[in-house]
């Protein structure tokens, strides 16, 4: 009887401790909810706007150098032929010149791979802002080499310059989205994340306008056109030094709380920053043991595998959608569709105008409609218009003898390509850059950004170097492989990608923790589940573990209590 009584007392004690833990959980959830409501009330301040403007110059650099190579294609091929003839006293055939031009296009992406892969290391060692400042010097070097190509009378100088500016742009695509996502208020994170794409599209548009024959798209002007990439780098060197370092980096990575507070006061234009500090501390407590996570640990971690796969596929959905085929070769595509060369170049400018306008339209929708929904709309629209592009090219070929049909199909091709670009701007253009920064917390975020951006640039390179051979092999069916890939990416997004709108980094992590059941030890090691609870100043404070209490599993229900009792 005494043993039974002791067992009953033990059971009663366990029940009381379960209730005590549940009260702490309820109190923590209430505090978190109130803190989140206050975070959602934050607005856009002048200094935050200035900081985002200074940082987004890196993405403008990326957009400019992506599009600048398009318009002077013929001029660059002519330069390559002339240099070859001067050097070897023999003519180069058109196929060789075209291949070397494709190399000039694609070596930019090779540099981007290197820069993107190094982004996490640079971000952790020098900080987000510090990395951007150092990267500006890389951009200046690459731009100078491209601008001096004719002076050295060497297409190898062009290749080296394109490679170095690619490294610069690769680092920008890793550092800028990370920096903006970490300084942005919770309720503005989506819209401000879209600023990345706005900067890219603005850079594209500037390069397209400057690349027309009436401005710099000439045999004499194209080196200056490429060399103007020095302007965003110099401007960033001027504007960025007065901006603060990322408060999350200062508080979580460097443990410099006072510096983090100073940075937050400047960014929020208020002394009321405790909600931001507490939100960062919650992330830090939930991620204490992941501060040293490397790329290899990230790849091998079962717990982090799902968000990593989502990040990688989202990056592929951007690059393998076919959009870079439009960016790099839009002028030749329009000529193939039946437009005159001078008209094709002006329609290419229309692509840039549409991209900028649609990105502006998308900015307020990002935090209202949500990332996942917009990405689905974007991929779906691109799939439909990619089919129309193929149809217009086929009809132009089959009815080439009927002038009225050629004219009509030219308009259909133009509308289809512009529609393709519109839906790219709706979702795939901006969301992949920001989703990786949202899916990971401070510890694995730099490594995840490095891997995702590396994959992005590898796909960028594959499209850049492979589109011309693909176009030769498939002719008018060139966009069909992109149609198939777009359908696959739509299905993946529908089934696997979570909505991150208005969710804190801690809440996003909780989504994957729930999906990763069965790996408690790995989750505990990587996510650091210990959390501090307090009744307030001078109140009771204890350290406990976050545990779920399934009603159908007694052993799971008891084990955390026993741990707590110890």
Residue pairs with C-beta under 8 A, 6 or more apart in sequence:
13 565
14 558
14 561
14 565
17 561
17 564
17 565
18 549
18 557
18 561
21 544
21 547
21 560
21 561
21 564
22 549
24 533
24 542
24 544
27 533
27 535
28 531
28 533
32 282
32 506
35 275
35 278
35 279
36 186
36 279
36 504
38 275
39 185
39 186
39 187
39 275
39 276
39 279
39 504
40 186
40 187
40 502
41 187
42 185
42 186
42 187
42 188
42 268
43 185
43 188
44 185
44 188
44 192
45 267
45 268
45 269
46 269
47 266
47 267
47 269
48 183
48 184
48 185
48 267
48 268
48 269
50 239
50 243
51 183
51 243
51 244
51 267
52 180
52 183
52 184
52 192
52 195
53 239
54 236
54 239
54 240
54 243
55 129
55 132
55 176
55 179
55 180
55 236
55 240
55 243
56 176
56 180
56 195
56 196
56 198
56 199
57 199
57 232
57 233
57 235
57 236
57 239
58 132
58 135
58 169
58 171
58 172
58 175
58 176
58 199
58 232
58 236
59 172
59 173
59 176
59 195
59 196
59 197
59 199
59 200
59 203
60 199
60 200
60 202
60 203
60 206
60 232
61 139
61 165
61 168
61 169
61 172
61 203
61 229
61 232
61 233
62 169
62 172
62 173
62 199
62 200
62 203
63 199
63 200
63 201
63 202
63 203
63 204
63 207
64 203
64 204
64 206
64 207
64 228
64 229
64 232
65 108
65 162
65 165
65 166
65 169
65 203
65 207
65 229
66 108
66 169
66 200
66 203
66 204
66 207
66 324
66 327
66 328
67 203
67 204
67 205
67 207
67 208
67 211
67 327
67 352
68 207
68 210
68 211
68 225
68 226
68 229
69 76
69 104
69 105
69 108
69 162
69 226
69 328
70 207
70 208
70 211
70 327
70 328
70 329
70 330
70 331
70 348
71 207
71 208
71 211
71 212
71 217
71 225
71 331
71 345
71 348
72 211
72 216
72 217
72 222
72 225
73 101
73 331
73 332
75 217
75 218
75 219
75 222
76 101
76 104
76 158
76 222
77 94
77 97
77 98
77 100
77 101
78 97
78 219
79 149
79 150
79 155
79 219
79 222
80 92
80 97
80 100
80 101
80 155
81 91
81 92
81 97
83 153
83 154
83 155
84 90
84 91
84 92
84 96
84 97
85 91
85 92
86 153
98 468
100 155
102 464
102 465
102 468
103 159
103 465
104 155
104 158
104 159
104 162
105 328
105 464
105 465
106 461
106 464
106 465
107 159
107 162
107 163
107 166
108 162
108 163
108 165
108 166
108 169
108 464
109 166
109 457
109 458
109 460
109 461
109 464
109 465
110 163
110 166
110 457
110 461
111 142
111 162
111 163
111 164
111 165
111 166
111 167
111 168
111 169
111 170
112 166
112 167
112 169
112 170
112 173
112 457
112 460
112 461
113 170
113 454
113 457
113 458
113 461
114 166
114 167
114 170
115 135
115 138
115 166
115 167
115 168
115 169
115 170
115 171
115 172
115 173
115 174
115 457
116 170
116 171
116 173
116 174
116 450
116 453
116 454
116 456
116 457
117 170
117 450
117 451
117 453
117 454
118 167
118 170
118 171
118 174
118 450
119 131
119 170
119 171
119 173
119 174
119 175
119 178
119 446
119 449
119 450
119 453
120 174
120 295
120 446
120 447
120 448
120 449
120 450
121 446
121 450
122 131
122 134
122 135
122 171
122 174
122 175
123 131
123 174
123 175
123 178
123 249
123 446
123 449
124 253
124 446
125 131
126 134
127 245
127 246
127 249
127 254
128 175
128 178
128 179
128 182
128 245
128 246
128 249
129 179
129 240
129 243
129 244
129 245
129 246
130 245
131 171
131 175
132 172
132 175
132 176
132 179
132 236
132 240
133 236
133 237
133 240
133 241
135 168
135 171
135 172
135 175
136 233
136 234
136 236
136 237
136 240
137 233
137 237
138 164
138 167
138 168
138 171
139 165
139 168
139 229
139 230
139 232
139 233
139 236
140 230
140 233
140 234
141 164
142 161
142 162
142 163
142 164
142 165
142 166
142 167
142 168
142 229
143 161
143 165
143 226
143 227
143 228
143 229
143 230
143 233
144 161
144 227
144 230
145 157
145 158
145 160
145 161
145 164
146 157
146 158
146 161
146 162
146 165
146 223
146 226
146 227
146 229
147 161
147 223
147 224
147 226
147 227
147 228
147 230
148 157
148 223
148 227
149 155
149 157
149 158
149 161
149 223
149 226
150 223
151 223
158 226
161 226
165 229
168 233
170 453
170 457
173 433
173 453
173 456
173 457
174 449
174 450
174 453
176 196
176 199
177 193
177 196
177 433
177 434
177 436
177 437
177 449
178 246
178 437
178 445
178 446
178 449
179 246
180 192
180 193
180 195
180 196
180 434
181 189
181 193
181 434
181 437
181 438
182 246
182 247
182 248
182 249
182 437
183 244
183 246
183 247
183 267
184 192
184 193
185 268
186 279
186 502
186 504
187 367
187 502
188 367
189 367
189 434
189 438
190 366
190 367
190 370
190 371
190 434
190 501
191 363
191 364
191 366
191 367
193 366
193 430
193 433
193 434
193 437
193 438
194 359
194 362
194 363
194 366
194 430
194 434
195 363
196 430
196 433
196 434
197 359
197 362
197 425
197 429
197 430
197 433
198 356
198 359
198 360
198 363
198 430
200 429
201 352
201 355
201 356
201 359
201 425
201 429
202 356
203 232
204 327
204 351
204 352
204 355
205 349
205 352
205 353
205 355
205 356
206 352
207 225
207 352
208 348
208 349
208 351
208 352
209 215
209 349
209 352
210 216
210 217
210 225
210 228
211 217
211 222
211 225
211 345
212 345
212 346
212 349
213 342
213 345
215 221
216 222
216 224
216 225
217 225
217 345
244 262
244 263
244 266
244 267
245 259
245 263
246 263
247 260
247 261
247 263
247 264
247 267
247 276
247 280
248 260
248 280
248 283
248 442
249 442
250 256
250 257
250 259
250 260
250 263
251 257
251 260
251 277
251 280
251 281
251 284
252 280
252 283
252 284
252 287
252 291
252 442
253 291
253 442
257 277
260 277
260 280
261 273
261 277
264 273
264 276
264 277
265 271
265 273
268 276
279 504
279 506
282 504
282 506
282 531
283 441
283 442
283 504
283 505
283 506
284 442
285 528
285 530
285 531
285 532
286 441
286 506
286 509
286 527
286 528
286 529
286 531
287 441
287 442
287 443
287 509
287 527
287 528
288 528
288 530
289 443
289 525
289 526
289 527
289 528
290 441
290 443
290 444
290 526
290 527
290 528
291 442
291 443
292 443
293 301
293 443
293 444
293 447
293 526
294 447
295 447
295 450
295 451
297 447
298 304
298 308
298 444
298 447
298 448
298 451
299 308
299 451
301 522
301 526
302 516
302 519
302 522
303 512
303 513
303 516
303 519
303 522
303 523
303 526
303 527
304 440
304 444
304 448
304 512
304 526
306 496
306 512
306 515
306 516
307 439
307 440
307 448
307 512
308 448
308 451
308 452
309 496
310 435
310 439
310 496
310 497
310 498
311 432
311 435
311 436
311 439
311 440
311 448
311 451
311 452
312 451
312 452
312 455
313 489
313 492
313 496
314 375
314 431
314 432
314 435
314 436
314 452
314 493
314 497
315 432
315 436
315 452
315 453
315 455
315 456
315 459
316 455
316 456
316 459
316 489
317 375
317 379
317 428
317 432
317 485
317 486
317 489
317 492
317 493
318 428
318 429
318 432
318 456
318 459
319 456
319 459
319 460
319 462
319 463
320 459
320 462
320 463
320 482
320 485
320 489
321 379
321 382
321 424
321 428
321 482
321 485
321 486
321 489
322 382
322 386
322 420
322 463
322 479
322 482
322 485
322 486
323 382
323 420
323 421
323 424
323 428
323 429
324 460
324 463
324 464
324 467
325 333
325 463
325 467
325 478
325 479
325 482
326 333
326 351
326 417
326 420
326 421
327 351
328 463
328 464
328 467
329 467
329 468
329 471
330 344
330 347
330 348
330 351
330 417
331 341
331 344
331 345
331 348
332 344
333 413
333 417
334 343
334 344
334 347
334 348
334 413
334 414
334 417
335 341
335 344
336 393
336 396
337 392
337 393
337 396
337 409
337 410
337 413
337 414
338 396
338 406
338 407
338 409
338 410
338 413
339 347
339 410
339 414
347 414
350 418
351 417
351 418
351 421
354 418
354 421
354 422
354 425
355 421
355 424
355 425
355 429
358 421
358 422
358 425
358 426
359 425
359 429
359 430
362 374
362 425
362 426
362 427
362 430
365 374
366 374
366 430
366 501
367 501
367 502
369 501
370 499
370 500
370 501
371 431
371 434
371 435
371 438
371 497
371 499
371 500
371 501
372 493
372 497
372 498
372 499
372 500
373 499
374 426
374 427
374 431
375 427
375 428
375 431
375 493
375 497
376 427
376 490
376 493
376 494
377 423
377 426
377 427
378 423
378 424
378 425
378 426
378 427
378 428
378 429
378 431
379 423
379 427
379 428
379 486
379 489
379 490
379 493
380 423
380 490
381 419
381 420
381 422
381 423
381 426
382 420
382 423
382 424
382 428
382 486
383 483
383 486
383 487
383 490
384 419
385 416
385 417
385 419
385 420
385 423
386 420
386 479
386 480
386 482
386 483
386 486
387 483
388 412
388 415
388 416
388 419
389 413
389 416
389 417
389 420
389 479
390 476
390 477
390 478
390 479
390 480
390 483
391 412
392 409
392 412
392 413
392 416
393 413
393 476
393 478
393 479
394 476
394 477
395 405
395 409
395 412
396 405
396 406
396 409
396 410
396 413
396 476
397 475
397 476
399 405
399 406
399 409
400 406
432 452
432 456
435 497
435 500
436 445
436 448
436 449
436 452
436 453
437 445
437 449
438 500
438 503
438 505
438 508
439 448
439 500
439 508
439 512
440 448
440 449
441 505
441 506
441 509
442 505
443 526
444 526
467 478
470 478
470 481
471 478
474 480
474 481
498 508
498 511
500 508
509 527
513 523
513 527
516 522
516 523
523 529
524 545
529 545
529 546
530 543
530 544
530 545
531 543
531 544
531 545
531 546
532 541
532 542
532 543
533 541
533 542
533 544
534 540
534 541
535 541
544 564
545 560
545 563
545 564
547 556
547 560
548 556
549 556
549 557
550 556
550 557
551 557
